[in-house]
Amino acid sequence: LIELLNKYNYEYYILDKPSVSDSEYDRLMQELISLEEKYPEYKSPISPTERVGSVVLSNFTKVAHEKPMLSLSNVFNEDEIIKFDERIRKEGYNPEYVCELKIDGLAISVIYKNGILERGLTRGDGKVGEDITHNVKTIKAIPLKLTKNIDIEVRGEIYIDKKEFIRVNEERKKQGLELFQNCRNLASGSVRQLDSSIAAERKLNNFIYHLPNPLDYGLYTHEDAMKYMESLGFRVNPKRRICKNANEIISFINEISEEREKLAYDIDGIVIKVNDIMMQEALGYTARSPKWATAYKFPATKVTTKLIDIKFTVGRTGKITPNAILEPVKVAGSTVRKATLHNEDYVLSKDIRIGDIVVIQKAGDVIPEVVKVELDRREEKLPKFHMIEKCPVCSSKLIRLEGEANHYCPNPLCNARKVEKLIHFASRKAMNIEGLGERIIEDYYNFGYLTDIPSIYNLKKYKDELMSLEGFGEKSINNLLDSIEKSKKNSLEKLLFGLGIRHFGEKSALILAQRYTNIDNIKNTSIEELTSINDIGEIMAKSIVEYFSNPENLNMIDHLKMYGVNMTYLGKKQIEDENFKNKKFVITGTINAMSRDKIKEEIGIRGGNAVDSVSKNTDVVVVGQEPGSKYEKAVKLGIEIWDEDKLLKMLGGNHE
């Protein structure tokens, strides 16, 4: 029965060619359910009854991805597509590309052991995702058992069909519940349900589009990887095309743009990937995305609405942002009530006035912005925009720095700046304090429990009072306090980013942490010294020096030290080594003295880059026992070979 039902399931959901009626399928399913109830000891993990959804979790478990799930860079027009292609050709390659539909849903990683579904994970922050296996099993397009008994991880997109979106919203409307704004929100909300029966009821769907390690399966092109995954029983999107140049890519995009509204599911662009896997490996990655792929985003949907008012907000750096308050309007599936106006120059250049009819779009289908004013519809004598002169929160006189378009509140004690700084400090990419979100920070600040960043580490003093607040029980407060304690052990780069230094991002924080290892060392740097570091420009260097010259900031850091917050870099320090710097390394065979991950780490901290495939751009191949074909290819290409002894010698004993 299991084999038969899984076969029918595959025919219906993957091949779209059912061989039996729905009633016959239902009859067999009921027979299987009865047998499993009578003989539970024989129930199989690949039984189609697993898809009914009967698991209820108390929370989601976080799991690290074996390989990071990186996001894609974006291009928005033909010129940017051409530049993407030219950049790859300048590296000496003659690429062909696979163009695929960019499904508007939720990224997923699915892991199989011996051909049986073991785990499903969300993308999360790219490094750590949430275990949603109980919901993944309810998705009939994702096989519980593969056609081969292999270990494999695949990645794809969970989404909701347009018809199912309409059905769910009609049901919610009857029940008086809030409607979902678009298919993506419904898919995301369904996947993150603790009760799997809800996910099962909403009929989630799936396309698989990525195999993280194709070379391990003898696959040398992305197209071959897609066909291989399809042969294993996965649902892959047939609407893809191999293109040999930018013109063919643009032609495919134009074709799909015309079909877009007729598709059964939402898409928000076209993904463009280099087809050759070894070429992908040679091109490599940035900190956030692969260099061999990008996503063309469809032009944003534009609508008109009335500008009711302009309100000003204060960011964590004191930056003042004018925001358009709008008559509610639907844009690309969601209701927009406000949009950014960026700064004074932006508003004046477009002559935006309160009362105007304005054109709104979502940039990249995400961020609402005012594009222009419908001047022919303007009422007479609407007053021109005037930038405010004082902070809307603390009334301090605003300043506008030379060479900048933005106005700033100079008052470091401004309440709005304090709240935004607290929100940034606790955010996932900074100190990652779970349970301390935007709303809770605002509440705690208004109640007086939070006053500045160090006060976060004094919240335990108010435990009983916090538990007495509405909506805060003992368990949630304990979890919050545990998360605060855990954050004390973060490495220096997380703290540096959390401090909210102007013009200073995640990557810069890691570079500084690796170079200086301790926050006290950073305090004493000069602008000249900082600008000598790759990726640190003069503007950022000035900002860093100014931050650590401010006595109030130094006093805050001293308080954090007093509370036990770690001030040192816990990873490996960068080592200047010309034997490794800017070189590409391939490791093949078994190295007895060190694990492969350890070798890659040591190469990385010396400025090198460990890649998986040998190409003409490879600088060194490290060869251990039983090296295989990579060694043979390196010899043919005349690439420098290091054996285990030479590797250890080059590492100079600094790898312990």
C-alpha positions, 0 to 999 in steps of 0.5 A: 500500500505504501509503495502504491500510494507513494507512486500515485502521489509522485504521479499526481504532484511531480509528474502531473499525470495521475493514473488513478482517480481521487476516490481510489487514492482516498480508499487506499489511504483509508485502508492504510490508516486502518492497518497502521492503527491496528498494527502500529509496530509496522508503521513506516517512516515513509508512509504517506500518512506522515503527511496528514500532520499530527505533530505539535511542537513546543518550539523550533530547534535551531540547527546549523547548516553544513554549508551556509545558505547564501542570498543572491545579489540582485540586478534590476535592468538589462545594463546590470545583466550585461555587466554581470556577464561582462564581469565573468568574461573578464575573469577569462571565462566563456560561460553559459547560464541556466536561467530559472524562475525565482519562486516567491516563497520560503527557502528550504534545505532538505536532508536525506539519510540512506534515501529517507527524509531526515530533516527540513530546515529554514534558511534562517540567517544563512548559517543557522536555520530552524528545524521544520521537519514536521511541516516539511513532511506534510508537503506532498511534492517533497518525497519521504523516500528517494529513488536511490538509498543515498545521503544528500542535501537539496535546497529549494523553495516552499510556496503556495499556489495562487488558487490555494491562497484564494481558498485560504483567505476565503475561509479566513474571511468567513471566520472573521480572521485577518487575511494574508496579504500575499502568497509569500506571507501565507507560505512563510506563516504556514511553514512556521506553525508549531502544529503540523496539521495547519501546514497540512491543511494549507497544501504547501508546494515545493520546487527544488533548485540547488544541490550544494555539492554536485561534484560529490555525485559526479555532476559537473553542470547545474543543469545535470544536477537539476536532472539528477535531483529530478531522477531522485523524485524531487519536483524541479521547475521545467521552466528554465533555459540554458543561455549562452550570453546576456542577450539570450538571458534578456530574451528569456526574461521578456518571455517569462514577463509576459507569462508571469500573471498566467503562472499558477504561482507567484514569481518575483524574478529570474535567477541566473546561474553559471552552468559549469560547476568548476567555473562556479568554484573558481569564481567563488563567493563574497561574504553574502552571495555567490559571484557566479549567480544573481537574481534579476528582479522584476520592475516594481509594481506602481500605484497612485495614492494620496499623501496625507502627511509627512512624519519624521523619525529618528534613527540610532545614529540620530539620522532624521528621515521624513516618511510619507503617510499615505491613504492605504493602498495595495502594492504587489500584494500588501497594503502600504500606509507609509513610505520613505522619503529618504531626506530633504534633498529627495523631497525637494527634488521631486517637489513632494507636498502634503495633499499630492497624489503620488506614485508608489512602488516597492523597490525590488518588490519589497521596500515602499517608496514614493517615485513621483508626484502626479503634478497634473492632479495637484490641488492649487496652493499646496504648501511647499515642503520645509525640513524641520529644524528641531528633533521631533523627539527631544527638540534639539537643533538638527545639524547637517554635516558637510557633504551629506544629504541627511540631517541629524539629531546631535543629542546622544541622550535623545530617547528615540536614538536610545531606543533604536540603539537598543534595538540594533544592539539586541538584533540577530546580526549583532548580539542576537538576544532572543526575546528582546525584540523591538516592541519589548525594548520599547515597553521596557524603555518606557517602563524605565527598565532599559535606559542604555545598552549596559542596562540590558545586562542589569535586567535580571535585577528586575526579574520579579517586576518584569514577570508581573507585566502583562504578557510576560510569564516566568518562562519567557522572562527566564528565556530572555535572561538566559539569552542575555547571559549567553550574549556575553560570550559572543566574539568581539565582532558581534559586539563591535557591530552592535555598538552601532558605529556610523558607516560600520557594517558586519564585514568591517566588524569582523575585519577589525576584530581579527586584526586587533583581537581586543577592543582596547587595541582598537581604541588606540588606532589612528585614521592613517592606520585604519585606512591602510586596511583593505575594505576600511575607507577614510569615512569609516576610519574617521567614524571609528576614531570619533566613536572611540574618542568619545568619553561617553562611549568609552564609559559605556564599554567599561560598564559592559566589561563590568557586566562580563561582556566579552571584549576579545575576538574568539576566532583565529586572528588574521596572519599576514602570509604571502605564501597564502594571501589571495591564493586559491587552494584545493585539498585532495586526499587524506591529510593525517595531521589535520582535518580538512575543515581545519586546513581550510580555516588555517588557509583562510586566516592567512588570507587564502581561499580554499575551493573545491575544484581544480582550474587554471586559476588554482594556485596550489593543490594540497595532496594527501594520501589517495588524492584522486583525479584532482591531483592528476588535473593539477599536474596536467595544468602545471599547478604547484603541489604541496604534500602534507609535510610542505603544508605543515612547514608553510603553516609554520607550526601556528595551526595548533 
